[in-house]
Amino acid sequence: MQKQFLITFLALFIVAGVLAQQKRTLVWSDEFNYKGLPDPKKWNYDTGGRGWGNNELQYYTFQNTKNARVENGHLIIEARKEQMGKNEYTSARLVTKGKGDWTHGRIEVSAKIPKGLGTWPAIWMLGSKTPLKWPDDGEVDIMEHVGFDQGNIHASIHCKKYNHIMGTQKTDTIRVNDCSDAFHVYQLDWDAETVRIGIDNTVYFQFKNEHSSRDAWPFSEPQYLLLNLAVGGNWGGQKGVDSTIYPLRMEIDYVRVFQ
């Protein structure tokens, strides 16, 4: 009897999970089934070479197919060793702000990331407020990887109460040996109570709403998605930058947002 009860309970649990999945609606996506510049109806650019708060070395360009383009069904974000103003590298940072801003949902990004000393690719989110007040308006790092620590994928959140400047950020790491050789789905599940981050449907980081104040949970407000490949910086360049390995690319197969 006890065994039969357990089997029935597990069956109901699985059915409930399937139904929850079925209730999700695809609200935004880019399958990259075209060629040329990223779709301007879906993507904006952050541009410039001012270090981006992390002493990064690259200049992010605007509508430059050398740094951001769609080919063979993939979005290519490419970092190059070339002079742009005072910067010795160029790259791209694509953002959905104003064209894709969400509160809660599931975000999936299928990506293959580069390897090499000094690389710092990221899939992440920021609060949609203008002007942004960081870290008060919140940041969710769905995937970060630094080249000096090949194969370790990082997930984090930052807010006023929990952030890396204070050393209080909430973060975790998962080992993905082939992250630079194969595509993996980096995912965020986000609701009013929890931020869950995972890879290929394996959740390895959770941050719960402690219901104290906005200082600890700014995630009841819209956020937008960012995709970028940085060079060097306080973290990415912590053990130097190998200037001989460029150009390098981050490849995105698709981006999908469900609510």
C-alpha positions as CSV (number, residue, x, y, z in Angstrom):
1,M,0.0,0.0,0.0
2,Q,2.8,2.4,0.9
3,K,4.6,1.6,-2.3
4,Q,1.5,2.2,-4.4
5,F,0.9,5.5,-2.6
6,L,4.4,6.6,-3.4
7,I,4.0,5.7,-7.1
8,T,0.7,7.6,-7.3
9,F,2.3,10.6,-5.6
10,L,5.2,10.6,-8.0
11,A,2.9,10.3,-11.0
12,L,0.8,13.2,-9.9
13,F,4.0,15.3,-9.2
14,I,5.2,14.6,-12.8
15,V,1.8,15.4,-14.3
16,A,1.7,18.7,-12.3
17,G,5.2,19.6,-13.6
18,V,4.1,18.8,-17.2
19,L,1.0,21.0,-16.8
20,A,3.1,23.8,-15.4
21,Q,5.3,23.6,-18.5
22,Q,2.3,23.6,-20.8
23,K,0.9,26.8,-19.2
24,R,4.0,28.7,-20.2
25,T,3.6,31.0,-23.2
26,L,6.5,32.0,-25.5
27,V,6.3,35.9,-25.3
28,W,9.6,36.8,-27.0
29,S,12.3,35.0,-28.9
30,D,15.0,35.3,-31.5
31,E,15.9,32.1,-33.4
32,F,18.5,33.8,-35.6
33,N,17.1,32.3,-38.8
34,Y,18.3,35.3,-40.9
35,K,21.6,36.9,-41.9
36,G,23.3,40.2,-41.2
37,L,22.9,42.5,-38.3
38,P,20.9,41.4,-35.2
39,D,17.2,42.1,-35.6
40,P,16.8,45.9,-34.7
41,K,13.2,45.2,-33.6
42,K,14.6,43.1,-30.8
43,W,18.1,44.3,-30.0
44,N,19.8,47.5,-28.9
45,Y,23.5,48.1,-28.3
46,D,25.5,49.4,-25.4
47,T,28.5,51.2,-26.9
48,G,31.8,52.7,-25.9
49,G,35.1,51.9,-24.3
50,R,34.9,53.4,-20.8
51,G,35.7,50.2,-18.9
52,W,32.1,49.5,-17.9
53,G,32.8,49.8,-14.2
54,N,35.2,46.8,-14.3
55,N,38.2,48.3,-16.1
56,E,37.4,46.2,-19.2
57,L,39.6,46.6,-22.2
58,Q,37.2,46.4,-25.1
59,Y,35.3,49.0,-27.1
60,Y,31.7,48.0,-27.7
61,T,30.7,48.9,-31.2
62,F,27.3,49.8,-32.8
63,Q,25.8,47.9,-35.7
64,N,29.2,46.5,-36.8
65,T,29.0,43.1,-38.3
66,K,32.6,42.4,-37.4
67,N,31.5,42.3,-33.8
68,A,27.8,41.3,-33.9
69,R,26.2,39.4,-36.8
70,V,23.9,36.5,-37.6
71,E,25.2,33.7,-39.7
72,N,24.4,30.0,-40.2
73,G,21.5,30.3,-37.8
74,H,23.6,31.7,-34.9
75,L,24.2,35.1,-33.4
76,I,27.9,35.7,-33.3
77,I,29.4,38.2,-30.8
78,E,33.1,38.5,-31.7
79,A,35.9,40.1,-29.8
80,R,38.8,41.3,-31.9
81,K,42.3,42.6,-31.3
82,E,42.0,46.0,-33.1
83,Q,42.4,49.6,-32.0
84,M,39.2,51.7,-31.4
85,G,40.0,55.0,-29.9
86,K,42.0,54.3,-26.7
87,N,40.9,50.7,-26.6
88,E,43.0,47.8,-28.1
89,Y,40.0,45.4,-28.5
90,T,36.5,45.6,-29.9
91,S,33.4,43.6,-29.1
92,A,29.7,43.9,-28.8
93,R,27.1,44.1,-26.0
94,L,23.5,43.5,-27.2
95,V,20.6,44.4,-24.9
96,T,16.8,44.1,-25.1
97,K,16.0,47.2,-23.1
98,G,12.9,48.9,-24.5
99,K,12.3,46.0,-26.8
100,G,12.2,43.2,-24.3
101,D,11.6,43.9,-20.6
102,W,10.0,41.3,-18.3
103,T,8.9,40.8,-14.7
104,H,9.1,37.0,-13.9
105,G,9.2,34.2,-16.4
106,R,11.7,31.7,-17.8
107,I,14.5,32.8,-20.0
108,E,16.5,30.3,-22.1
109,V,19.7,31.1,-24.0
110,S,21.4,28.4,-26.0
111,A,25.1,29.3,-26.2
112,K,28.6,28.2,-26.8
113,I,31.2,30.4,-25.2
114,P,34.9,31.1,-26.0
115,K,37.9,29.9,-24.1
116,G,41.2,31.8,-23.6
117,L,43.0,33.9,-20.9
118,G,41.2,37.2,-20.5
119,T,37.9,36.3,-22.0
120,W,34.7,37.2,-20.0
121,P,31.4,36.2,-21.8
122,A,28.1,36.8,-20.0
123,I,24.4,36.3,-20.2
124,W,22.7,38.5,-17.6
125,M,19.9,40.9,-16.7
126,L,19.6,44.4,-15.3
127,G,16.8,46.5,-13.9
128,S,15.0,48.4,-16.7
129,K,14.8,51.7,-14.8
130,T,16.3,54.8,-16.4
131,P,18.7,55.9,-15.1
132,L,19.8,52.6,-13.6
133,K,20.9,52.7,-10.0
134,W,23.3,49.8,-9.4
135,P,23.1,47.6,-7.5
136,D,19.8,48.9,-6.0
137,D,17.8,48.1,-9.2
138,G,19.1,44.5,-9.3
139,E,21.2,42.3,-11.5
140,V,20.9,38.6,-12.3
141,D,23.8,36.8,-13.8
142,I,22.5,33.8,-15.7
143,M,26.0,32.8,-17.0
144,E,29.4,34.2,-16.5
145,H,32.7,32.5,-17.4
146,V,36.3,33.8,-17.0
147,G,39.0,32.3,-19.2
148,F,41.5,31.8,-16.5
149,D,39.0,29.4,-14.8
150,Q,38.0,27.4,-17.9
151,G,34.9,25.2,-17.5
152,N,33.5,26.8,-14.3
153,I,30.1,28.5,-15.0
154,H,29.0,31.1,-12.5
155,A,25.5,32.3,-11.5
156,S,24.9,35.3,-9.2
157,I,22.5,38.0,-8.1
158,H,23.3,41.5,-7.0
159,C,21.1,44.0,-5.1
160,K,21.7,46.7,-2.6
161,K,21.9,44.3,0.3
162,Y,23.8,41.5,-1.5
163,N,26.5,42.5,-4.0
164,H,30.2,41.9,-4.8
165,I,31.4,45.4,-3.8
166,M,30.3,44.6,-0.2
167,G,31.4,40.9,-0.6
168,T,27.8,39.8,0.2
169,Q,26.7,38.7,-3.3
170,K,24.8,35.4,-3.6
171,T,26.5,33.1,-6.1
172,D,27.3,29.5,-7.1
173,T,29.3,27.6,-9.7
174,I,28.8,24.5,-11.8
175,R,31.4,22.6,-13.7
176,V,30.7,22.3,-17.5
177,N,33.8,20.8,-19.1
178,D,32.6,21.3,-22.7
179,C,31.1,24.8,-22.4
180,S,33.5,26.0,-25.2
181,D,32.9,23.1,-27.4
182,A,29.2,22.5,-27.3
183,F,26.0,24.5,-27.0
184,H,24.2,24.5,-23.6
185,V,21.0,26.0,-22.5
186,Y,21.5,28.6,-19.8
187,Q,18.2,29.3,-18.0
188,L,16.6,31.6,-15.5
189,D,13.3,30.8,-13.8
190,W,12.0,33.8,-11.9
191,D,8.9,34.4,-9.9
192,A,7.7,36.4,-7.0
193,E,9.4,34.2,-4.5
194,T,12.6,32.7,-6.1
195,V,15.3,33.3,-8.7
196,R,16.5,29.9,-10.0
197,I,19.4,29.6,-12.4
198,G,20.5,26.4,-14.2
199,I,22.0,24.8,-17.2
200,D,20.3,22.1,-19.4
201,N,17.4,21.9,-16.9
202,T,19.7,21.4,-13.9
203,V,19.2,24.1,-11.3
204,Y,22.3,24.9,-9.3
205,F,21.6,28.3,-7.9
206,Q,18.6,29.7,-6.0
207,F,18.0,33.0,-4.3
208,K,14.8,33.4,-2.3
209,N,12.7,36.5,-1.5
210,E,13.2,37.1,2.2
211,H,10.4,39.6,2.2
212,S,12.4,42.3,4.1
213,S,12.8,45.2,1.7
214,R,13.6,46.3,-1.8
215,D,17.2,46.4,-0.7
216,A,17.1,42.6,-0.7
217,W,14.6,42.0,-3.5
218,P,14.3,44.5,-6.3
219,F,13.2,41.6,-8.6
220,S,9.5,42.5,-8.5
221,E,10.2,45.1,-11.3
222,P,11.1,44.6,-15.0
223,Q,14.5,43.5,-16.1
224,Y,16.1,43.3,-19.6
225,L,18.6,40.8,-21.1
226,L,22.2,41.5,-22.0
227,L,24.6,39.3,-24.1
228,N,28.2,40.4,-24.2
229,L,31.8,39.3,-24.6
230,A,34.2,41.4,-22.5
231,V,38.0,41.4,-22.6
232,G,40.0,41.6,-19.4
233,G,38.6,43.6,-16.5
234,N,38.8,43.3,-12.8
235,W,37.7,39.7,-12.9
236,G,38.2,38.6,-16.5
237,G,41.7,40.0,-16.6
238,Q,42.7,38.9,-13.1
239,K,45.4,36.7,-14.4
240,G,46.2,38.6,-17.6
241,V,45.0,38.7,-21.2
242,D,46.4,36.5,-24.0
243,S,46.4,39.0,-26.9
244,T,47.4,36.3,-29.4
245,I,44.1,34.3,-29.4
246,Y,41.8,36.9,-31.1
247,P,39.4,37.0,-32.8
248,L,37.2,34.9,-30.5
249,R,33.5,34.4,-30.6
250,M,30.5,33.7,-28.4
251,E,27.7,31.9,-30.4
252,I,24.0,32.0,-29.5
253,D,21.7,29.5,-31.1
254,Y,18.5,31.0,-29.7
255,V,17.0,33.2,-27.0
256,R,13.5,32.4,-25.7
257,V,11.4,34.0,-23.0
258,F,8.3,32.3,-21.5
259,Q,5.7,33.6,-19.1
